[in-house]
Structures are given as C-alpha cells and as structure tokens.
Amino acid sequence: MTSLSAETLAAAGTGPITTAGNTQLGLAVLAGIAVIVLLITRLKMHAFLALTVGSLALGVFAGAPLAKTIASFTAGLGSTVAGVGMLIALGAILGRLLADSGGADEIVDTILARAKGRAMPWAMVLIASVIGLPLFFEVGIVLLIPVVLMVARRGGYSVMRIGIPALAGLSVMHGLVPPHPGPLVAIDALHANLGVTLALGVLVAVPTVVIAGPVFSRYAARWVDIPAPETMVPPRPAEESARRPGFGATLFTVLLPVALMLVKALVDIVVDDPADPVQRVTDVIGSPLIALLSAVLVGMVTLGRAAGFTRARLSTTVEKSLAPIAGILLIVGAGGGFKQTLIDAGVGRMILELSENWAVPTLLLAWLIAVAIRLATGSATVATISAAGLVAPLAAGMPTTQTALLVLAIGAGSLFFSHVNDAGFWLVKEYFGMSVGQTLKTWSVMETIISVVALGFVLLLSLVL
C-alpha cells in the first residue's frame, strides 16, 4: 500500500500536545471515552461536563501537559461553536415560529384531512419529515406525539401503526439531514460540502424512513397493541380561537433553506467556476447561515404576522426559542473540544497509520465507531461528534461526495439501538404509556432499522458515485 501523503498527515494532526506512542494513545482514547460513558450513565452528569472532564482525562492519560490539553479543548470548543452555533440558533428560532404561529398545526391538519385508512401511516411520515426539518428531535416529539395519539384515538387506529412512522420521520431527519446539530458538526469536522451532504442525506432518508416507518409499523403494531393513553391526548383548541398561517406559506417557509442550499449544491456541480457570477450569487444565498437567516426573516412575516403576532410577540418568540438550546450548544461545543483534543494528541495520525492494514472500508469503520459510542453514551449527538473527530483524518483528500457519505455513515451509526441510557427512549416510553420491554421491541428496533438501512444505502451510493 502506498505511503501517506504529507497533506493527509497534516490533516491528521501533528500531535503537538504529546509524543506518546500508539499503544498509549489507544489506551488513552479508550480511557477518555470510558470516563465520559461512566459520568453520563452512572453518575448522571450532564453531557457538557462529562465531555469536558473526559477531554482532560484523555490528555492526562496520553501524558500531555494539562495546560496544552486545556488549550486544545478550548480551541476546539470555540471553533465548533463558531461553525455551527449560529445555525443551531437560527434553526431553533424557525422551529419556535412554526410551533407558536400554528403553522405546524396547519400542516398536520391539512395532510390529515386528505389521508384516510391505509394512507394514514404514510401521512404521518410526511408530516414528521416536513415538521422535523427545522425542529430538534425532542421538540418534534413534544409537538407531534400528542397529535399522533389524538389521531389514533379519534380514528380508531393502532397507536404503533401511526406512531412509529412519525417517530421514524423525526429520527431520520435528526440523524441524517442538516441543519440538525449532529450532521452540522460532522460536516464541520470533516470539511464536507453542506449542500452535497444535504442532497445525499435526503436521497438516503427517503427509502430509509419508508422501511423503518410505514413498513415496520405493521409488525410493531402486532407486537405491541396498546390504546392511546387518555392523559396524553390533548383537547384541540377551537379553530376560531387563533389565526393561523396558510398551508402553502408554511410549507414554503419550512422548505426555503433546504431549497436554497440544494440550489447552491446544484450550481456548484453544473457550473463549477468560482468566478462565474451565478455561482458567486448562489454561494452566498445558499450558504447555511444566509439560507436559515432568510427562512427566519421570511417566517416572521409568513408565519408570525400571518398569525397576528405583534412586534413584541415576535421578539418574545425569538427570545423563548434560544433558551432551550443553551444545553445543546454547550454539548456540541464540548464535543468539538473533545474532537480537537483527540486530533492534537495525535490520535488522527495513529488511526491513519493503523488503518493502512485494515480491511474495513472507511464508511463502515465510521459507522461502527459511531455505533459503539451511541450504545455506550445513549446520545446521538455525542456519538456523531466523537466519531467525526476520530475519523476526520481519513476524510483528508476524499472526493466531495465520499466525504458527504462519510458524514451520513456517522449519522446512521449514531441512531443505532436507542436503549435505557437515551433520554429519547424514556420520552417515547412515557408518551405512549409503554413498558420498558414494549419500548425496546418498537422504538429501539425502529432506531436499529434506520441505522442499518441508512448504512446500506450509503454503501450503495458509494459504489455509484
């Protein structure tokens, strides 16, 4: 096998904080991850603090001076927040506007009015996927599950037949499609093209959500047949009690940032000339920051003002949307600090050297690493961030499409088998009124199907592209 290029080794990090050998570095990585897992799972420590302590422990175990470890961690934290912090904030604002204005209700009601009988699970997938584009997973669950339970009770449907497609739509969007935090951080860490990743992510997401949603829900409904919990079914407000934005305007607002980023990706591929005026314009309007900012500003009119919001109400909505994401920003930032500590310790160089003789394809390796961290920590975001940091050196010199597929492989691995150490597991369990065993047979199996099926499609695309 040919030797590693200078550029690849540089991307792997030169190991400035320690000169430890591969064996010590490998043990240090395992110890650092073990500290994070122990703090999160056993001591119930917040992931931000656990990642911070784990990063420092990694440096200590690797024999690095504490001052240099701190410098690496803080540099990684700062660069990560600078890269994705604004995008997460803008996504949160758009999601809050969608919920508070009644735009989410408008989409739900419009689609449900046109779906009957066997079409209902497919309608729930469509609703969850559209609503899930700008919303964080937890927000999406809180928003959609009451609707799922209401539809199941009033329409006489099996809760699992309706609920699994909705959960699949939310989960797939969360793990594979930016602007969700996990994919954004992986894109930033691997220097992937956001537009290409978004396009390929949607391409992988569509068949994945069909298999894990409507198809799997047939079996889930047989395994777990439960009624909708009475206490969780909300009363619907009177339609005349509030103004709502129209369906078309709401859908346009939600899909605007996606469309702008896809246009940029398409122009970059077709034109491929940085000096071309068309490409220069699309590079600006299709950048993640401008695309999401445009959607937020448009949403203030199409969603907020259409719902009768005053300027003061709009300001309050924006303010309320930012408070809940503080924890997410800190976790993402600390994950970036952990990633940088890994790189500066020379872990990237170690992986490159060792992987020369590995028969495992890079995409599969990235998926396996994400799976291991997901199973250990229960956090899809932590799994994505950590795996991206570990395999970042392998992305150096990769073609644009392969780097995007590497991001998707990590995202797919981060969704594998949610169980008792995952907050989402308990959220789903309580909302549906299931036992731990029932939740494992439905929600956990669904997450595993998403992970494996998405990986399969990623590997297929890697053979074609």
C-alpha positions as CSV (number, residue, x, y, z in Angstrom):
1,M,0.0,0.0,0.0
2,T,1.3,3.5,-0.8
3,S,2.6,5.7,1.9
4,L,0.5,8.5,3.4
5,S,0.8,11.9,1.8
6,A,2.1,15.0,3.6
7,E,-1.2,16.7,3.3
8,T,-3.0,13.7,4.8
9,L,-0.6,13.5,7.8
10,A,-1.0,17.2,8.3
11,A,-4.8,16.9,8.4
12,A,-4.4,14.1,10.9
13,G,-2.7,16.4,13.4
14,T,0.9,16.5,14.3
15,G,0.4,15.6,17.9
16,P,1.7,18.8,19.5
17,I,0.4,18.1,23.0
18,T,2.1,14.8,23.5
19,T,4.7,12.4,22.0
20,A,3.0,9.2,23.3
21,G,3.2,6.0,21.2
22,N,0.3,4.4,19.5
23,T,-0.3,1.9,22.3
24,Q,-0.5,4.6,25.0
25,L,-2.7,6.8,22.7
26,G,-5.0,4.0,22.1
27,L,-5.4,3.3,25.8
28,A,-5.8,7.0,26.4
29,V,-8.7,7.2,23.9
30,L,-10.4,4.2,25.5
31,A,-9.9,5.7,29.0
32,G,-11.2,9.1,27.9
33,I,-14.3,7.6,26.3
34,A,-14.8,5.3,29.3
35,V,-14.7,8.4,31.6
36,I,-17.4,10.1,29.5
37,V,-19.6,7.0,29.5
38,L,-19.2,6.5,33.2
39,L,-20.0,10.1,34.1
40,I,-23.1,10.1,31.8
41,T,-24.5,6.7,32.5
42,R,-23.6,6.0,36.1
43,L,-23.2,9.4,37.7
44,K,-25.9,11.1,35.5
45,M,-23.6,14.0,34.9
46,H,-24.6,16.5,32.1
47,A,-23.0,15.6,28.8
48,F,-21.3,19.0,28.6
49,L,-19.5,18.4,31.9
50,A,-18.8,14.8,31.1
51,L,-17.2,15.7,27.7
52,T,-15.1,18.4,29.4
53,V,-13.8,16.1,32.1
54,G,-13.3,13.3,29.6
55,S,-11.2,15.5,27.3
56,L,-9.0,16.5,30.2
57,A,-8.7,12.8,31.2
58,L,-7.7,11.9,27.7
59,G,-4.8,14.4,27.8
60,V,-3.7,13.2,31.2
61,F,-3.8,9.5,30.1
62,A,-1.9,10.4,26.9
63,G,0.9,12.1,29.0
64,A,0.2,15.6,27.7
65,P,0.8,18.7,29.9
66,L,-2.5,19.9,31.3
67,A,-2.1,23.4,30.0
68,K,-1.7,22.2,26.4
69,T,-4.7,19.9,26.8
70,I,-6.9,22.8,28.1
71,A,-5.7,24.9,25.1
72,S,-6.6,22.2,22.6
73,F,-10.0,21.7,24.3
74,T,-10.9,25.4,24.4
75,A,-9.7,25.9,20.8
76,G,-11.9,23.1,19.6
77,L,-14.9,24.3,21.6
78,G,-14.6,27.8,20.2
79,S,-14.2,26.7,16.5
80,T,-17.1,24.3,16.8
81,V,-19.5,26.8,18.3
82,A,-18.3,29.4,15.7
83,G,-19.0,26.9,12.9
84,V,-22.4,25.7,13.9
85,G,-23.7,27.8,16.8
86,M,-25.5,30.4,14.7
87,L,-27.1,27.6,12.6
88,I,-28.4,25.8,15.6
89,A,-29.8,29.1,17.0
90,L,-31.5,30.0,13.7
91,G,-33.0,26.5,13.4
92,A,-34.4,26.9,16.9
93,I,-36.0,30.2,16.1
94,L,-37.6,28.8,12.9
95,G,-38.9,25.8,14.8
96,R,-40.4,28.0,17.5
97,L,-42.0,30.3,15.0
98,L,-43.5,27.2,13.3
99,A,-44.9,25.9,16.6
100,D,-46.2,29.2,18.1
101,S,-47.8,30.5,15.0
102,G,-49.9,27.4,14.4
103,G,-48.0,26.7,11.2
104,A,-47.2,23.2,12.4
105,D,-50.9,22.6,13.2
106,E,-51.8,23.8,9.7
107,I,-49.5,21.3,8.0
108,V,-50.8,18.5,10.3
109,D,-54.5,19.3,9.8
110,T,-54.2,19.8,6.0
111,I,-52.4,16.5,5.4
112,L,-54.6,14.5,7.8
113,A,-57.8,15.9,6.1
114,R,-56.6,14.2,2.9
115,A,-55.4,10.9,4.4
116,K,-57.7,8.1,5.3
117,G,-57.3,4.4,6.2
118,R,-54.2,2.8,4.9
119,A,-52.8,6.2,3.8
120,M,-52.6,7.4,7.4
121,P,-49.2,5.9,8.3
122,W,-47.7,7.5,5.1
123,A,-49.3,10.8,6.0
124,M,-47.7,10.6,9.5
125,V,-44.3,10.0,7.9
126,L,-44.8,13.0,5.6
127,I,-45.9,15.2,8.5
128,A,-43.0,14.2,10.7
129,S,-40.4,14.6,7.9
130,V,-41.6,18.0,7.0
131,I,-42.0,19.2,10.5
132,G,-38.8,17.6,11.5
133,L,-36.6,19.5,9.1
134,P,-36.3,22.7,11.2
135,L,-37.1,21.1,14.7
136,F,-34.8,19.4,17.2
137,F,-35.8,15.8,17.9
138,E,-37.1,16.4,21.4
139,V,-39.2,19.4,20.2
140,G,-40.6,17.4,17.4
141,I,-41.7,14.6,19.7
142,V,-43.4,17.1,22.1
143,L,-45.1,18.7,19.1
144,L,-46.2,15.6,17.2
145,I,-46.9,12.8,19.7
146,P,-50.0,14.4,21.1
147,V,-51.2,14.7,17.5
148,V,-50.4,11.0,16.9
149,L,-52.3,9.9,20.0
150,M,-55.3,12.1,19.1
151,V,-55.4,10.7,15.6
152,A,-55.1,7.1,16.9
153,R,-57.9,7.6,19.4
154,R,-60.4,9.5,17.3
155,G,-59.7,7.5,14.1
156,G,-59.6,4.1,15.8
157,Y,-56.0,3.4,14.6
158,S,-53.3,1.3,16.3
159,V,-51.0,3.6,18.3
160,M,-47.9,1.9,16.9
161,R,-49.3,1.9,13.3
162,I,-49.5,5.7,13.5
163,G,-46.7,6.5,16.0
164,I,-43.8,4.5,14.5
165,P,-43.9,6.3,11.1
166,A,-44.0,9.7,12.9
167,L,-41.0,8.7,15.1
168,A,-39.1,7.4,12.1
169,G,-39.6,10.6,10.2
170,L,-38.3,12.7,13.1
171,S,-35.4,10.4,13.8
172,V,-34.1,10.1,10.3
173,M,-34.2,13.9,9.9
174,H,-32.4,14.3,13.2
175,G,-29.5,11.9,12.3
176,L,-29.1,12.4,8.5
177,V,-30.3,15.8,7.4
178,P,-28.8,19.2,8.3
179,P,-29.5,21.7,9.8
180,H,-29.7,19.4,12.8
181,P,-26.8,19.7,15.2
182,G,-25.3,16.2,14.7
183,P,-24.9,16.4,10.9
184,L,-23.8,20.0,11.1
185,V,-21.0,19.2,13.5
186,A,-19.9,16.2,11.4
187,I,-19.9,18.4,8.2
188,D,-17.8,21.0,10.0
189,A,-15.3,18.4,11.4
190,L,-14.9,16.6,8.1
191,H,-14.9,19.7,6.0
192,A,-17.8,18.3,3.9
193,N,-19.9,20.3,1.5
194,L,-23.2,21.0,3.2
195,G,-25.2,21.2,0.0
196,V,-24.0,17.9,-1.3
197,T,-24.5,16.3,2.1
198,L,-28.0,17.6,2.3
199,A,-28.9,16.3,-1.2
200,L,-27.4,12.9,-0.5
201,G,-28.9,12.9,3.0
202,V,-32.4,13.4,1.6
203,L,-31.7,10.7,-1.0
204,V,-30.8,8.2,1.8
205,A,-33.5,9.4,4.1
206,V,-36.5,8.8,1.8
207,P,-36.2,5.0,1.4
208,T,-34.9,4.6,5.0
209,V,-37.9,6.3,6.5
210,V,-40.3,4.3,4.3
211,I,-38.8,1.0,5.5
212,A,-38.4,2.0,9.2
213,G,-41.8,3.8,9.3
214,P,-44.9,2.5,7.4
215,V,-43.4,-0.9,6.6
216,F,-42.0,-1.7,10.1
217,S,-45.1,-0.2,11.8
218,R,-47.1,-3.2,10.5
219,Y,-45.1,-5.5,12.7
220,A,-44.7,-3.1,15.6
221,A,-48.5,-2.8,15.8
222,R,-48.7,-6.6,16.1
223,W,-46.0,-6.9,18.7
224,V,-47.4,-4.1,20.9
225,D,-51.1,-3.4,20.8
226,I,-51.8,-0.6,23.3
227,P,-54.5,2.1,23.5
228,A,-53.6,5.8,23.4
229,P,-53.0,7.0,27.0
230,E,-56.1,9.1,27.9
231,T,-54.0,11.6,29.9
232,M,-51.7,12.3,26.9
233,V,-54.5,13.1,24.4
234,P,-54.8,16.9,24.3
235,P,-58.0,18.8,23.7
236,R,-58.0,20.6,20.4
237,P,-58.4,24.3,20.6
238,A,-61.3,25.9,18.8
239,E,-60.3,26.8,15.2
240,E,-61.6,30.3,15.6
241,S,-59.6,31.0,18.7
242,A,-56.5,32.0,16.8
243,R,-55.4,32.9,13.3
244,R,-53.1,30.6,11.5
245,P,-50.8,30.9,8.5
246,G,-51.8,29.1,5.4
247,F,-50.6,25.7,4.4
248,G,-48.7,26.9,1.3
249,A,-47.0,29.8,3.1
250,T,-45.9,27.5,6.0
251,L,-44.6,24.8,3.7
252,F,-42.7,27.4,1.6
253,T,-41.1,28.8,4.8
254,V,-40.0,25.4,6.1
255,L,-38.5,24.3,2.8
256,L,-36.9,27.6,1.8
257,P,-33.5,27.0,3.5
258,V,-33.4,23.4,2.1
259,A,-34.2,24.7,-1.4
260,L,-31.5,27.5,-1.2
261,M,-28.8,25.0,-0.1
262,L,-29.8,22.5,-2.8
263,V,-29.7,25.2,-5.5
264,K,-26.1,26.1,-4.4
265,A,-25.0,22.5,-4.5
266,L,-26.5,22.0,-8.0
267,V,-24.9,25.2,-9.4
268,D,-21.6,24.2,-7.8
269,I,-21.7,20.8,-9.7
270,V,-23.1,22.1,-13.0
271,V,-21.2,25.4,-13.3
272,D,-18.0,24.6,-11.2
273,D,-16.5,28.0,-11.8
274,P,-15.9,30.2,-8.7
275,A,-15.6,33.3,-11.0
276,D,-19.0,32.8,-12.6
277,P,-21.5,35.4,-11.3
278,V,-24.3,32.9,-11.0
279,Q,-22.2,30.6,-8.8
280,R,-21.0,33.6,-6.7
281,V,-24.6,34.6,-6.0
282,T,-25.7,31.0,-5.2
283,D,-22.7,30.5,-3.0
284,V,-23.9,33.4,-0.9
285,I,-27.6,32.8,-0.7
286,G,-27.1,29.0,-0.4
287,S,-24.6,29.2,2.5
288,P,-26.2,27.7,5.6
289,L,-26.1,31.0,7.5
290,I,-27.8,33.0,4.8
291,A,-30.3,30.3,3.9
292,L,-31.5,29.8,7.5
293,L,-31.4,33.5,8.2
294,S,-33.6,34.1,5.1
295,A,-36.1,31.5,6.3
296,V,-36.3,33.1,9.8
297,L,-36.8,36.6,8.3
298,V,-39.4,35.3,5.8
299,G,-41.1,33.2,8.6
300,M,-41.5,36.3,10.7
301,V,-43.9,37.5,8.0
302,T,-45.4,34.3,6.6
303,L,-45.8,32.7,10.0
304,G,-45.7,35.4,12.7
305,R,-47.5,38.2,11.1
306,A,-50.0,35.9,9.4
307,A,-50.9,34.6,12.9
308,G,-51.4,38.1,14.1
309,F,-48.2,38.4,16.1
310,T,-47.2,41.9,17.1
311,R,-43.6,43.0,17.0
312,A,-43.4,42.4,20.7
313,R,-44.8,38.9,20.4
314,L,-42.3,38.1,17.6
315,S,-39.5,39.3,19.9
316,T,-40.8,37.1,22.7
317,T,-41.0,34.1,20.5
318,V,-37.4,34.5,19.3
319,E,-36.2,35.0,22.9
320,K,-38.0,31.9,24.1
321,S,-36.6,29.8,21.3
322,L,-33.0,30.5,22.3
323,A,-33.1,29.5,26.0
324,P,-33.7,25.7,25.4
325,I,-30.8,25.4,23.1
326,A,-28.2,26.5,25.6
327,G,-27.5,22.9,26.7
328,I,-27.3,21.7,23.1
329,L,-24.8,24.4,22.2
330,L,-22.6,23.6,25.2
331,I,-22.7,19.8,24.4
332,V,-21.9,20.4,20.8
333,G,-19.1,22.8,21.8
334,A,-17.6,20.4,24.4
335,G,-17.8,17.7,21.8
336,G,-15.8,19.8,19.4
337,G,-13.3,20.4,22.2
338,F,-13.0,16.6,22.7
339,K,-12.5,16.2,19.0
340,Q,-9.7,18.7,18.9
341,T,-8.0,17.1,21.9
342,L,-8.1,13.8,20.0
343,I,-6.5,15.3,17.0
344,D,-3.9,17.3,18.8
345,A,-2.9,14.2,20.8
346,G,-2.1,12.5,17.6
347,V,-5.0,10.1,17.5
348,G,-5.7,11.0,13.9
349,R,-2.2,10.1,12.8
350,M,-2.5,6.8,14.8
351,I,-5.7,5.9,13.1
352,L,-4.2,6.7,9.7
353,E,-1.2,4.5,10.4
354,L,-3.2,1.6,11.8
355,S,-5.9,1.7,9.1
356,E,-3.4,1.2,6.3
357,N,-3.6,-2.5,7.0
358,W,-7.3,-2.7,7.9
359,A,-9.6,-4.4,5.5
360,V,-12.6,-2.5,6.9
361,P,-13.9,0.2,4.4
362,T,-13.8,3.7,5.8
363,L,-17.6,4.2,5.7
364,L,-18.2,1.0,7.6
365,L,-15.4,1.9,10.1
366,A,-17.0,5.3,10.7
367,W,-20.4,3.7,11.2
368,L,-19.0,1.1,13.7
369,I,-17.3,3.8,15.8
370,A,-20.5,5.9,16.0
371,V,-22.5,2.7,16.9
372,A,-20.1,1.9,19.8
373,I,-20.3,5.4,21.2
374,R,-24.0,5.6,20.8
375,L,-24.5,2.3,22.6
376,A,-22.2,3.5,25.4
377,T,-23.4,7.0,25.9
378,G,-27.0,6.9,24.6
379,S,-26.5,10.3,22.9
380,A,-26.8,10.5,19.1
381,T,-25.1,13.9,19.2
382,V,-22.2,12.8,21.3
383,A,-21.8,9.7,19.1
384,T,-21.7,11.9,16.0
385,I,-19.3,14.4,17.4
386,S,-16.9,11.9,18.8
387,A,-16.9,9.6,15.8
388,A,-16.4,12.6,13.5
389,G,-13.3,13.6,15.5
390,L,-11.9,10.1,15.3
391,V,-12.3,9.6,11.6
392,A,-11.7,13.2,10.5
393,P,-8.1,12.4,9.3
394,L,-9.5,9.7,7.0
395,A,-11.5,12.3,5.1
396,A,-8.5,14.2,4.0
397,G,-8.2,14.0,0.2
398,M,-11.5,12.3,-0.2
399,P,-13.8,13.5,-3.1
400,T,-16.7,15.7,-2.1
401,T,-19.3,13.0,-2.5
402,Q,-17.3,10.5,-0.4
403,T,-16.8,13.0,2.4
404,A,-20.6,13.7,2.4
405,L,-21.3,9.9,2.5
406,L,-18.8,9.6,5.5
407,V,-20.9,12.2,7.3
408,L,-24.1,10.2,6.6
409,A,-22.4,6.9,7.7
410,I,-21.6,8.5,11.0
411,G,-25.1,9.9,11.3
412,A,-26.6,6.5,10.6
413,G,-24.4,4.9,13.3
414,S,-25.4,7.5,15.8
415,L,-29.0,6.3,15.7
416,F,-28.3,2.6,16.4
417,F,-30.4,0.8,19.1
418,S,-31.6,3.5,21.5
419,H,-32.0,2.0,24.9
420,V,-32.2,2.9,28.6
421,N,-29.3,5.4,28.6
422,D,-31.0,7.5,26.0
423,A,-33.3,10.4,27.0
424,G,-35.4,9.8,23.9
425,F,-36.1,6.3,24.9
426,W,-37.8,7.4,28.1
427,L,-39.6,10.3,26.3
428,V,-41.2,7.8,23.9
429,K,-41.9,5.3,26.6
430,E,-43.8,7.8,28.8
431,Y,-45.7,9.5,25.9
432,F,-47.0,6.2,24.6
433,G,-47.5,4.6,28.1
434,M,-45.4,1.6,27.3
435,S,-43.3,-0.7,29.4
436,V,-39.5,-0.9,29.0
437,G,-39.9,-4.2,27.1
438,Q,-42.5,-2.8,24.8
439,T,-40.3,0.3,24.1
440,L,-37.4,-1.9,23.2
441,K,-39.5,-4.0,20.8
442,T,-40.8,-1.0,19.0
443,W,-38.8,2.2,19.4
444,S,-35.3,0.6,19.8
445,V,-35.9,-1.9,16.9
446,M,-37.0,1.0,14.7
447,E,-33.9,3.0,15.5
448,T,-31.7,0.0,14.7
449,I,-33.5,-0.5,11.4
450,I,-32.9,3.2,10.5
451,S,-29.2,2.8,11.3
452,V,-28.7,-0.4,9.3
453,V,-30.8,0.5,6.3
454,A,-29.3,4.0,6.0
455,L,-25.8,2.5,6.1
456,G,-26.8,0.1,3.3
457,F,-28.0,2.9,1.1
458,V,-24.8,4.9,1.9
459,L,-22.6,2.0,0.8
460,L,-24.7,1.6,-2.3
461,L,-24.3,5.2,-3.2
462,S,-20.5,4.9,-2.6
463,L,-20.4,2.3,-5.3
464,V,-22.2,4.5,-7.8
465,L,-20.8,8.0,-7.0
